[in-house]
Structure formats: C-alpha cells, structure tokens
Amino acid sequence: MKFKRKIAPEIKSSPKFITKKRLREDEINFSKLRSYRLDRVKKELEKNNLEACILFDPVNVRYALDTVNMSVYNMHNLTRYCFVPVDGPTILYEYFNCEILSKHLNLIDEIRPAITWDYFSNGDQANAQLKKWVNEIEDLSKNYFKSKKVAIDVLNGPAVTALNNSGIQVVDAKLILEQARVIKSAEELKCMKAALEVAEIGVAKMREEMKAGMTEDELWSILHKTNIEHGGEWIECRILSSGERTNPWMQESSNKVIQNGEIVSFDTDMVGPYGYCADISRAFVVGHKFNDEQKKLYSMAMDQIDHNFRLIKSGMTFKEFVKKSWVLPEEYYGNRYSCMVHGIGLCDEWPQIKYPTDGGEQGGSFEKNMTITLESYIGKVGGKEGVKLEQQYLVGQNGLELMSHHPLEKI
C-alpha cells in the first residue's frame, strides 16, 4: 500500500458542468419553507405536552428559525442557541456581536446576546456565568413555560444539574425535532434537489478526474471544492477509501496512493446549499474496468438496494420491512453496514432501520413525503475489497421516487 503527500492538481471545469441546470433561489419560497418548519416544531411540542424548547444543535436551530452562524464551531461550543415556545416570542441567543446576521429573519421575534458558561470562554468565571444563564431560563419559565418543564437538545452536565436545582425539569428535545423534521414540504424538496444536483456535479467530477497516482485525499477534495463553490456548507464525514482499505468499511480518506484497477468507494454525507444533505454512495474502479470479483460485489449491492426499493410503500411498518428485506449472505454479514435505511433532510435523520440482529424492531411506519436513503455495503469478511452504494428517495403514496440521479456503473 503506497502513501504520499503532494499538492492537489487543479480541477478544470468542463462545459457539461457549467451548463448543468440547477435550482435557483427564486424557485424556493423561503417564507413558506421557514413557516412550515417552525410550525412543525411547535406542533410536536404540543403533541408531547410541552410548552417550549431550547435548541443548541446548529442543525435544529436552522430547522426552527433558518438562522446560521459558524455551524461546525457551535456543534462543540455552547455559544449559540434559541428559545422556541408554543405561545410567545421566538428568541435567538446569538454569538458575541453577531446579532446583525439574523435581523432579516422575520420569524425571530428577538435577538439577545448568548450567555455562555463553558470553561473555554470563561475560565474560572464559568460557574458565575452558569448562574446568569439559569436566571435567564427561570425568567423565560415565568412567562412561557409555567409547567417548569422544557425540552433541550444538547446541554452539559453542570447546566442540567443547575436547572434541576432551580426546579426546572429538562427533557430531551431530540424526539421533538426528529419527528418535526421527518415529513418534508414542497419547498424542502426543492432545497434537497438543489443539494443533490451539486453533489452529483462533484461526484461526476470525481469520476472524471480519478486516476492512478493521485491520493484518496486529492480525490475527496474535489467534492468539497464543488460543494463550497456552489454555496454548500460542510461534509459530515470523510468516508472514502480505495483498494484493500474498502474492506472493512468506514475507513476515512488518507494519503494512500490510488492504484489502477482498485475499487474506490465513498459516501458523500454532504451538507449542501440551503443546509440540506445530499447523501449518496458510489463505487468506481480506477480505469473503469471491473474484474469478476468486483462485478460480483457491485451486483450484490445493486440487488440489495433494488430489492428494498421495491418493498417500501407509504404505510409499511419498519418491522414488516425488516422481515422482508434483502438477506445479506452469512459470509458478508459480519461486515454489514450500520443500517439498511435512514431518514435524510438537513442531515441524517430518524428513522435508522437496522439489520435484524442489531435492533431492527423499532416501531414506526414509512409515510408519504418522508425522505430516506437505502444503504448497501458488500464486503466479504476477510475479503480484499468492498462496494458501498446508497440512493436517496422520496416516499410517495405507492412507492419510492428516486431523488439521486448520478448513474450507477455499467458492469
């Protein structure tokens, strides 16, 4: 296995990429998009007998209020959050001196400076800051959640303890937001299609530029560059590998040099334009000529996705799907992927439907206007290579509608 470091080559755009039609912002009614999503959050709160939630996860903040600021940074720092009551003003607690960034969003009634209490931001003043934050939440409770119960998605231990000591009960907001996000509106579907189109431009460029002698990181960078230059945001993972690194799965891209005739498998996990995720997987062979073993792996992956695609209809329970799903042969089962199906939206979303031995008995059903991906990883335990494929779909009344259109390989 060869590894090297070198400067990535310039990626040249070809005319077919320049002329590819993309959805434009004037086709999306952002007012309807935002109102629909906030209304979904409030309805889920009511359904669960809750009066309010506090959201720290940047993806949840974006879903509720469509406000964005340093999303990845705020995934590991509690420095930006929002308050959403069923009845009352929505309040964004913004990062230091950034209030101006969201003043154009009319669903945000008030913007206040965030009160932070983490050690990085405050050092030995963290406890004093935590007391200020708890006082703020107590003031909100007096007016907007008098039950003294609030749903919060992400919070550290000291803050949970401090709220409990003040008489405020914290419940998990994960269920609220996952259920709110599961059914997509027409405007959301437009955003998702735009993100998928950008991902597919990047995937096509990867296939075109892929050659023996480049590193996995160089190939992977093409998708990142394409995403950013088309208004995308970040990529959740770095799952790309080649040759023997494709088995077992989940190895991240490296400076390994790609060799002629090797499989290259990857998973986009791309948060693209408008914050929506394009999540597809492809497997190429360097030189585009599959050997017999590679053809076998690829055909099995296609069979799994095709079989499961034909099963799913609106109203089908997850349990029924698991019982009828494609059976992964025993010699491949030990290397199985973490799920067969998962929801998709602003990122990977509920449900995550697993193999029978991994807890594939959760309740729930496929519903119209859910968006999902079908997953397949085929790699024999102890085998040389593996193939990862994934397609993205909209659940219709009578079956699935394919949303991802980058073609599979002709083998």
C-alpha positions in Angstrom: 0.0 0.0 0.0 1.6 3.3 -1.1 1.1 6.6 0.7 2.4 10.0 -0.4 1.8 13.7 0.1 1.6 16.1 -2.8 -0.3 19.3 -3.8 -3.7 18.5 -5.3 -3.9 19.1 -9.0 -6.0 22.0 -10.4 -9.5 20.8 -11.2 -10.7 22.1 -14.5 -14.4 22.6 -15.2 -15.7 21.1 -18.4 -18.7 22.6 -20.4 -21.1 19.9 -19.3 -20.7 21.0 -15.6 -21.1 24.7 -16.5 -24.3 24.2 -18.4 -25.9 21.8 -15.9 -29.3 23.2 -14.7 -29.6 23.9 -11.0 -32.5 25.1 -9.0 -32.2 28.8 -8.3 -33.2 30.7 -5.2 -36.1 32.4 -6.9 -37.8 29.0 -7.3 -37.9 28.5 -3.5 -40.4 30.3 -1.3 -38.3 30.8 1.8 -41.2 32.3 3.7 -43.2 29.1 3.3 -40.2 27.0 4.0 -39.5 28.7 7.3 -43.1 28.9 8.5 -43.7 25.3 7.8 -40.7 24.1 9.8 -41.3 26.3 12.8 -44.9 25.3 12.8 -43.8 21.6 12.8 -41.7 22.2 15.9 -44.5 23.9 17.8 -47.0 21.1 16.9 -44.6 18.4 18.1 -44.2 20.3 21.4 -47.9 20.5 21.8 -48.3 16.8 21.0 -45.8 16.0 23.8 -47.5 18.3 26.3 -44.6 20.7 26.3 -44.7 24.5 26.2 -41.2 25.3 24.9 -37.8 24.1 23.8 -34.3 25.4 23.9 -32.1 24.3 21.0 -28.3 24.4 20.8 -27.7 21.9 18.0 -27.0 24.2 14.9 -29.0 21.9 12.7 -32.0 22.1 14.9 -31.6 25.9 15.3 -31.5 26.1 11.5 -34.6 23.9 11.1 -36.6 26.0 13.6 -35.5 29.5 12.6 -33.3 29.2 9.5 -30.5 31.2 11.1 -26.9 30.2 10.5 -23.6 31.2 12.1 -20.5 29.1 12.4 -22.4 25.8 12.5 -19.5 23.5 12.9 -17.9 25.6 15.7 -21.2 25.7 17.5 -21.5 21.9 17.4 -18.9 21.7 20.1 -19.3 25.0 21.9 -22.5 26.0 23.7 -22.2 29.6 22.4 -25.4 30.0 20.3 -28.9 28.8 20.9 -32.6 29.7 20.5 -35.8 29.6 22.6 -39.0 28.4 20.9 -42.2 28.5 22.9 -45.6 27.2 21.7 -47.1 30.6 22.6 -44.7 33.5 22.9 -41.7 35.1 21.2 -39.0 33.1 19.5 -35.7 34.3 20.8 -32.3 33.8 19.2 -29.4 33.9 21.7 -26.6 34.9 19.3 -22.8 34.6 19.4 -20.9 37.7 20.5 -21.5 40.8 18.3 -23.3 38.8 15.6 -26.8 40.0 16.1 -26.9 41.7 12.7 -26.6 38.3 10.9 -30.2 37.3 11.5 -32.1 40.6 11.5 -33.6 39.8 8.2 -35.5 36.7 9.5 -39.0 37.7 10.5 -39.8 34.5 12.4 -37.2 35.6 15.1 -39.0 38.0 17.4 -36.0 39.0 19.5 -32.2 38.6 19.3 -30.2 38.6 22.6 -26.5 38.1 23.3 -25.9 34.5 24.2 -24.9 33.8 27.8 -22.1 31.2 27.7 -20.7 29.3 30.7 -18.2 26.9 29.2 -14.6 26.9 30.5 -13.0 27.8 27.2 -15.0 31.0 27.0 -14.9 31.9 30.7 -12.2 30.1 32.6 -12.7 30.4 36.4 -15.8 32.6 35.8 -17.7 29.7 34.3 -19.8 29.0 37.4 -20.8 32.7 37.7 -21.8 32.7 34.0 -23.9 29.5 34.5 -25.8 31.2 37.3 -26.6 34.1 34.9 -27.8 31.6 32.3 -30.0 29.7 34.8 -31.5 33.1 35.9 -32.4 33.8 32.2 -34.1 30.4 31.8 -36.0 31.0 35.1 -37.3 34.3 33.7 -38.4 32.6 30.5 -40.2 30.0 32.5 -42.2 32.5 34.5 -43.8 33.7 31.3 -43.7 31.0 28.7 -43.4 27.5 30.3 -45.0 27.7 33.7 -45.0 23.9 33.9 -41.3 24.2 34.8 -40.6 21.6 32.1 -38.5 22.4 29.0 -37.1 20.3 26.1 -33.4 20.8 25.4 -31.5 19.0 22.7 -27.8 19.5 23.8 -26.6 20.5 27.2 -23.7 19.7 29.5 -24.0 18.1 32.9 -23.5 21.2 35.1 -26.3 23.1 33.3 -28.7 20.2 33.7 -27.9 19.9 37.4 -28.3 23.7 37.9 -31.7 23.8 36.1 -32.9 20.8 38.2 -31.8 22.5 41.4 -33.8 25.6 40.3 -36.9 23.5 39.9 -36.8 23.3 36.1 -37.1 19.8 34.6 -35.1 19.1 31.4 -36.5 16.6 28.9 -34.8 15.5 25.7 -35.8 17.6 22.6 -34.3 15.0 20.2 -37.7 13.2 19.8 -39.4 16.6 19.2 -37.1 17.7 16.5 -36.6 14.4 14.8 -40.4 13.9 14.5 -40.8 17.5 13.3 -38.3 17.1 10.6 -39.5 13.8 9.2 -42.2 15.0 6.8 -40.9 17.3 4.1 -42.7 20.2 2.5 -42.6 21.0 -1.2 -40.1 23.8 -0.5 -37.9 21.5 1.4 -37.9 19.1 -1.5 -36.7 21.9 -3.8 -33.8 22.6 -1.4 -32.9 18.9 -1.3 -32.9 18.6 -5.1 -30.6 21.6 -5.3 -28.2 20.0 -2.8 -28.3 16.7 -4.7 -27.6 18.4 -8.0 -24.5 20.0 -6.5 -23.3 16.6 -5.0 -23.8 15.0 -8.4 -21.7 17.6 -10.1 -19.0 16.8 -7.6 -19.3 13.1 -8.0 -19.2 13.3 -11.8 -16.0 15.4 -11.5 -14.5 12.8 -9.1 -15.2 10.0 -11.6 -13.7 12.1 -14.4 -10.6 13.2 -12.6 -9.9 9.9 -10.8 -6.6 8.3 -11.9 -3.9 6.1 -10.6 -1.2 8.0 -8.8 -3.5 10.5 -7.0 -4.2 10.2 -3.3 -7.5 9.5 -1.7 -7.4 12.9 -0.1 -6.9 14.6 -3.5 -9.9 12.8 -5.0 -12.0 13.5 -1.9 -11.2 17.2 -2.1 -13.0 17.5 -5.4 -16.4 17.1 -3.7 -15.5 19.6 -1.0 -14.5 22.2 -3.6 -17.6 21.7 -5.7 -19.8 22.0 -2.6 -18.3 25.2 -1.4 -18.2 26.9 -4.9 -21.9 26.1 -5.3 -23.0 27.6 -1.9 -22.8 24.4 0.1 -21.6 24.2 3.7 -19.7 21.2 5.0 -19.3 17.4 4.7 -20.2 15.4 7.8 -17.7 12.6 7.3 -14.5 11.7 5.3 -15.6 8.2 4.2 -13.6 7.5 1.1 -11.2 4.6 0.6 -9.6 2.6 -2.1 -8.4 -1.0 -2.7 -7.9 -3.0 0.4 -8.9 -0.1 2.6 -12.5 -0.5 1.3 -12.8 -3.7 3.4 -13.9 -3.4 6.2 -15.9 -0.2 5.6 -15.9 3.2 7.4 -12.2 4.0 6.8 -11.6 7.7 6.2 -9.7 9.1 3.3 -6.0 9.2 3.6 -2.8 10.0 1.7 -2.8 6.5 0.2 -2.0 6.5 -3.5 -4.8 5.1 -5.6 -3.7 2.2 -7.9 -5.0 1.2 -11.3 -7.8 -1.4 -11.1 -8.7 -0.7 -7.5 -12.2 -0.1 -6.2 -12.8 3.4 -4.9 -15.9 3.6 -2.7 -17.2 6.7 -0.9 -20.2 8.3 0.9 -20.9 12.0 0.2 -22.6 12.9 3.5 -22.6 16.4 2.0 -24.5 19.4 3.6 -25.0 21.4 0.6 -27.0 24.6 -0.5 -29.7 25.7 1.9 -28.3 23.4 4.6 -29.8 20.2 3.2 -27.9 16.9 3.0 -27.1 15.0 -0.2 -26.3 11.5 0.9 -25.4 9.1 -1.8 -22.6 6.5 -2.1 -20.8 5.3 -5.2 -18.1 2.8 -6.1 -15.8 3.3 -9.1 -12.9 1.2 -10.4 -9.7 3.1 -11.4 -9.6 2.6 -15.2 -13.4 1.8 -15.2 -12.8 -1.9 -15.9 -14.3 -4.2 -13.2 -12.8 -7.6 -12.6 -15.0 -10.6 -11.9 -14.9 -10.3 -8.1 -15.6 -6.6 -8.3 -18.5 -7.2 -10.6 -19.9 -9.7 -8.1 -19.7 -7.3 -5.2 -21.2 -4.4 -7.2 -24.1 -6.6 -8.5 -24.9 -7.7 -4.9 -25.0 -4.1 -3.7 -27.4 -3.2 -6.6 -29.6 -6.2 -5.8 -29.9 -5.2 -2.2 -30.9 -1.7 -3.0 -33.3 -2.8 -5.8 -35.0 -5.4 -3.6 -35.5 -3.0 -0.7 -36.6 -0.2 -3.1 -39.4 -2.4 -4.4 -40.6 -3.2 -0.9 -41.2 0.2 0.6 -44.6 1.9 0.3 -46.3 4.5 2.5 -47.9 2.8 5.4 -45.5 -0.1 5.6 -44.2 -0.6 9.1 -40.5 -0.7 9.8 -40.9 -4.2 11.4 -42.5 -5.5 8.3 -39.7 -4.1 6.1 -37.0 -5.7 8.2 -38.7 -9.1 7.9 -39.0 -8.8 4.1 -35.7 -7.0 3.4 -32.9 -8.4 1.3 -30.9 -11.1 3.1 -27.2 -10.4 3.3 -25.3 -13.7 2.9 -23.6 -15.0 6.0 -20.0 -14.6 4.8 -20.7 -10.9 4.3 -22.9 -10.3 7.4 -20.0 -9.6 9.8 -19.0 -6.6 7.7 -22.6 -5.3 7.3 -23.3 -1.6 7.3 -24.9 0.0 10.4 -28.3 0.3 8.8 -30.4 -0.6 5.7 -32.4 2.6 5.7 -32.2 6.0 7.3 -34.1 9.3 7.0 -32.4 12.3 5.4 -33.0 16.1 5.5 -30.8 18.7 6.9 -28.6 15.8 7.9 -29.1 12.1 8.6 -32.5 11.9 10.4 -34.9 9.4 12.0 -35.6 6.6 11.3 -32.5 4.5 11.3 -33.6 1.0 10.4 -31.1 -1.7 11.3 -30.4 -5.3 10.5 -32.4 -7.9 12.5 -29.6 -8.7 14.9 -28.9 -5.0 15.6 -32.3 -4.0 16.9 -34.4 -3.9 13.7 -37.6 -4.0 15.7 -38.3 -0.3 16.4 -41.8 1.0 15.9 -43.0 3.3 13.2 -44.0 3.3 9.5 -43.0 4.8 6.2 -45.1 7.9 5.5 -45.7 9.9 2.4 -43.2 12.8 2.0 -40.6 11.2 4.2 -37.2 11.3 2.5 -34.9 8.3 3.0 -31.8 6.6 1.8 -31.3 3.0 1.0 -27.8 1.7 2.0 -25.7 -1.3 0.9 -22.2 -2.3 1.8 -20.9 -5.6 0.4 -17.5 -6.8 1.5 -16.8 -10.4 2.5 -15.3 -10.9 6.0 -11.6 -11.3 5.3 -12.1 -10.2 1.7 -9.9 -7.9 -0.3 -12.3 -5.1 -1.4 -15.8 -3.8 -0.7 -18.5 -1.9 -2.5 -20.7 0.9 -0.9 -23.8 2.1 -2.7 -26.5 4.4 -1.4 -29.5 6.1 -3.1 -31.8 8.9 -1.9 -35.6 8.6 -2.3 -38.9 10.4 -1.6 -41.6 8.2 -0.2 -44.7 8.5 -2.4 -48.2 7.1 -1.9 -47.4 3.9 -3.9 -43.7 3.6 -3.6 -40.4 5.4 -3.8 -39.3 8.2 -6.1 -35.6 8.3 -6.9 -34.0 11.7 -6.0 -30.4 10.9 -6.7 -29.7 10.6 -10.4 -25.9 10.1 -10.8 -25.8 6.8 -12.8 -24.6 3.6 -11.3 -21.8 1.8 -13.1 -22.5 -0.4 -16.1 -20.8 -3.7 -15.2 
